[in-house]
Amino acid sequence: IAQFDTCGCSRLYPAPSGTAFNADVYDCEALTKEHLDEFWLNPRLENGSLKKADTLEELADMMEFDADQKATFLATVARYNELAAKGEDTDFGKPAYRLSDVEKAPFYAARIAGALLVTIHGVITDVNSQPLNADGKPIENLYVCGNDQGGFYPHNYPSNFTGINAGRVATFARIAAKHALGVE
């Protein structure tokens, strides 16, 4: 957690400079492993929404993967660990400081679906909110707005600015809608 060096609502660890992190911002005690285990981890393990395994193979079985899904999962983790060991993500361009290997048990899995707040980098778009392909050209008839649109939260999520994301979504969705309709 310390290596990610985030701020605002995502900071769970005191900043090297001594600046505020979640415990300071929300006037509460710093999170400890014991607190996280007692109030977050253990209840989810008990109700089955979080899976815990000693091997990745066991975790894949707990996630009820078929043979092909299990093979893909194991190959994906192996590839990611290879990139983490090299310290360079040549597949997706994830910054080196964000690479953390997945080699030491226990391993965890949770079905999260649409529960994530934002993406760190997101999909890069043009001025009309159209995603860009590998050549930097817009993908026609496709638009990306909101938390998946890249470039707005590359370093942190500024939780101390209430409404910042709602304003961003409304602005870029309006731009996308006008472009899709051909309206100036």
C-alpha positions as CSV (number, residue, x, y, z in Angstrom):
1,I,0.0,0.0,0.0
2,A,2.8,2.4,0.8
3,Q,4.4,2.1,-2.6
4,F,1.3,3.4,-4.4
5,D,1.6,6.8,-2.7
6,T,-1.9,8.0,-3.3
7,C,-3.8,10.7,-1.5
8,G,-7.3,11.7,-0.6
9,C,-9.8,8.9,-0.1
10,S,-7.4,6.3,-1.4
11,R,-4.6,7.0,1.0
12,L,-4.4,4.3,3.7
13,Y,-0.9,4.9,4.8
14,P,0.8,8.1,6.2
15,A,2.4,10.2,3.6
16,P,6.2,10.5,3.6
17,S,5.9,14.2,3.9
18,G,3.5,13.9,6.9
19,T,0.6,15.3,5.0
20,A,-3.0,14.2,5.6
21,F,-4.3,10.8,4.7
22,N,-7.7,9.2,5.3
23,A,-7.4,9.0,9.1
24,D,-6.6,12.7,9.2
25,V,-9.2,13.8,6.7
26,Y,-12.0,11.8,8.3
27,D,-10.8,12.4,11.9
28,C,-10.5,8.7,12.7
29,E,-7.7,6.3,13.7
30,A,-5.3,5.1,11.1
31,L,-6.3,1.7,9.7
32,T,-4.5,-1.3,11.1
33,K,-4.3,-4.8,9.9
34,E,-6.3,-5.9,12.9
35,H,-9.1,-3.4,12.1
36,L,-9.2,-4.4,8.4
37,D,-9.3,-8.1,9.4
38,E,-12.0,-7.7,12.0
39,F,-14.3,-5.2,10.2
40,W,-13.7,-6.0,6.5
41,L,-11.9,-9.2,5.8
42,N,-13.3,-11.7,8.2
43,P,-17.0,-10.8,7.7
44,R,-16.7,-11.2,4.0
45,L,-14.9,-14.5,4.3
46,E,-17.6,-15.7,6.6
47,N,-20.5,-14.7,4.3
48,G,-18.7,-16.1,1.3
49,S,-18.4,-12.9,-0.7
50,L,-14.6,-13.1,-0.4
51,K,-12.6,-16.3,-1.2
52,K,-9.3,-17.2,0.4
53,A,-6.9,-19.9,-0.8
54,D,-3.4,-21.2,-0.3
55,T,-2.8,-21.7,-4.0
56,L,-3.9,-20.0,-7.2
57,E,-5.3,-23.3,-8.5
58,E,-7.4,-23.7,-5.4
59,L,-8.6,-20.1,-5.8
60,A,-9.6,-20.7,-9.4
61,D,-11.6,-23.7,-8.2
62,M,-13.3,-21.6,-5.5
63,M,-14.3,-19.1,-8.2
64,E,-15.9,-22.0,-10.1
65,F,-13.9,-21.6,-13.3
66,D,-14.2,-24.2,-16.0
67,A,-11.0,-25.7,-17.3
68,D,-10.4,-23.0,-20.0
69,Q,-11.2,-20.2,-17.6
70,K,-8.8,-21.7,-15.0
71,A,-6.0,-22.0,-17.6
72,T,-6.5,-18.4,-18.7
73,F,-6.6,-17.2,-15.1
74,L,-3.3,-19.0,-14.2
75,A,-1.6,-17.9,-17.4
76,T,-2.7,-14.3,-16.8
77,V,-1.3,-14.3,-13.2
78,A,1.9,-15.9,-14.5
79,R,2.3,-13.2,-17.2
80,Y,1.6,-10.4,-14.7
81,N,4.1,-11.9,-12.2
82,E,6.7,-12.0,-15.1
83,L,6.0,-8.3,-15.8
84,A,6.2,-7.4,-12.1
85,A,9.6,-9.2,-11.8
86,K,10.9,-7.2,-14.8
87,G,9.6,-4.0,-13.3
88,E,8.0,-3.0,-16.6
89,D,4.4,-3.6,-17.9
90,T,4.9,-3.9,-21.6
91,D,1.4,-5.2,-22.0
92,F,-0.7,-2.3,-20.7
93,G,1.8,0.4,-19.6
94,K,1.1,0.2,-15.9
95,P,3.7,2.3,-14.0
96,A,6.4,0.2,-12.4
97,Y,5.6,1.4,-8.9
98,R,2.1,0.0,-9.2
99,L,3.3,-3.5,-10.1
100,S,3.0,-6.0,-7.2
101,D,3.6,-9.7,-7.8
102,V,0.9,-12.2,-7.0
103,E,3.1,-15.0,-5.7
104,K,2.8,-15.2,-1.9
105,A,-0.2,-16.9,-0.3
106,P,-2.9,-16.4,0.9
107,F,-4.6,-15.4,-2.3
108,Y,-8.0,-13.7,-2.3
109,A,-10.8,-13.2,-4.8
110,A,-14.0,-11.2,-4.6
111,R,-16.8,-10.6,-7.2
112,I,-16.7,-6.9,-7.5
113,A,-18.6,-6.2,-10.7
114,G,-19.5,-2.5,-10.7
115,A,-18.3,-1.7,-7.2
116,L,-15.1,0.1,-8.2
117,L,-15.1,3.8,-7.8
118,V,-12.7,4.9,-10.5
119,T,-9.9,3.6,-12.7
120,I,-6.4,4.9,-12.2
121,H,-5.7,5.6,-15.9
122,G,-8.9,4.7,-17.8
123,V,-9.6,4.9,-21.5
124,I,-8.0,7.8,-23.4
125,T,-10.5,9.8,-25.4
126,D,-10.5,12.7,-27.8
127,V,-12.2,16.1,-27.2
128,N,-15.6,14.5,-28.1
129,S,-15.2,11.7,-25.5
130,Q,-14.6,9.1,-28.2
131,P,-12.0,6.4,-27.2
132,L,-8.8,6.4,-29.3
133,N,-7.5,3.2,-30.9
134,A,-3.8,2.2,-30.9
135,D,-3.1,4.6,-33.8
136,G,-4.6,7.5,-31.8
137,K,-7.7,7.8,-34.0
138,P,-11.2,7.9,-32.6
139,I,-13.4,4.8,-32.6
140,E,-16.5,5.8,-34.4
141,N,-19.9,5.5,-32.7
142,L,-18.4,4.7,-29.3
143,Y,-18.1,7.2,-26.4
144,V,-16.6,6.9,-22.9
145,C,-17.6,9.2,-20.1
146,G,-17.3,9.1,-16.3
147,N,-15.0,7.0,-14.2
148,D,-13.7,5.0,-17.2
149,Q,-12.6,8.0,-19.1
150,G,-8.9,8.4,-18.7
151,G,-6.6,11.1,-17.6
152,F,-8.6,12.7,-14.8
153,Y,-7.4,10.5,-11.9
154,P,-3.9,9.4,-12.9
155,H,-2.5,9.9,-9.4
156,N,-5.3,10.1,-6.9
157,Y,-9.0,10.5,-6.3
158,P,-9.5,14.0,-4.7
159,S,-12.1,13.1,-2.1
160,N,-11.9,16.6,-0.6
161,F,-13.7,18.1,-3.6
162,T,-17.3,17.2,-3.3
163,G,-19.1,16.8,-6.6
164,I,-16.0,16.9,-8.8
165,N,-16.8,13.6,-10.4
166,A,-20.5,14.4,-10.9
167,G,-19.6,17.6,-12.7
168,R,-17.0,15.8,-14.8
169,V,-19.5,13.2,-15.9
170,A,-22.2,15.7,-16.7
171,T,-19.8,17.8,-18.8
172,F,-18.2,15.0,-20.8
173,A,-21.5,13.1,-21.3
174,R,-23.1,16.3,-22.7
175,I,-20.1,16.8,-25.0
176,A,-20.5,13.1,-26.2
177,A,-24.2,13.4,-26.6
178,K,-24.0,16.6,-28.7
179,H,-21.3,15.0,-30.9
180,A,-23.3,11.8,-31.4
181,L,-26.3,13.8,-32.4
182,G,-24.3,16.1,-34.6
183,V,-25.3,19.2,-32.6
184,E,-22.9,22.1,-32.2
